[in-house]
Amino acid sequence: MDRNPYSHHTSSRRHFLRAGVAGLAWLSGLRTAHSEAKFGILDQLAPELTVSYWIDRDGRPTTFDLASARGKWVFLKCFQNWCPGCHSHGFPALKKVTDALVDNQRVVIAGIQTVFEGFASNTKDALRSLQLRYELPIVMGHDPGDPKGEHWPSTMRNYRTGGTPWMILIDPQGFVVFNDFYADPDRLIAFLSRETA
């Protein structure tokens, strides 16, 4: 039998990585069988982002896509400007992860405002204000749903997110290995630091 040892190694490694990242949520005590079934696309190939408005770390219009980040770890943070949980723990956690990993060439960090309510507060202009407020030198996107409630933001639909704040981690092969409300930032930093050493 002619078996490709590299594909076996990659498969085994992906299984190991997913188990390790899932442990981040398990150790936080927030992952349940119910939430896994209801939300997220864990272990699936990450869909390309269809967000049309992005700003770079300096607030200038830019573009961002997952295809350009293939081969790197991608950490996506979904938020809304008016979300209390985003401000109490989501943005501080993102700031901590960003400070530790923004210069790591094998990690890409991006924030996406997934607007499904509060359209007057969760605006494109809020992106730059949030970048400055939390000192986040990362690319940030604005992904609005329909104010009439006819459809959710594309990121929420494609990744089956459960609201905000929401965190998504994509491995270098393009698979979603973490998709949940919360991950301990220190454990996430330690994990990505080990994986990219």
PyMOL commands that set and color helices and strands:
alter all, ss='L'
color gray80, all
select helices_A, chain A and resi 5-28+33-38+67-69+84-101+124-134+154-159+185-195
alter helices_A, ss='H'
color red, helices_A
select strands_A, chain A and resi 53-55+61-62+73-79+107-115+139-144+166-170+176-180
alter strands_A, ss='S'
color yellow, strands_A
deselect
rebuild
show_as cartoon
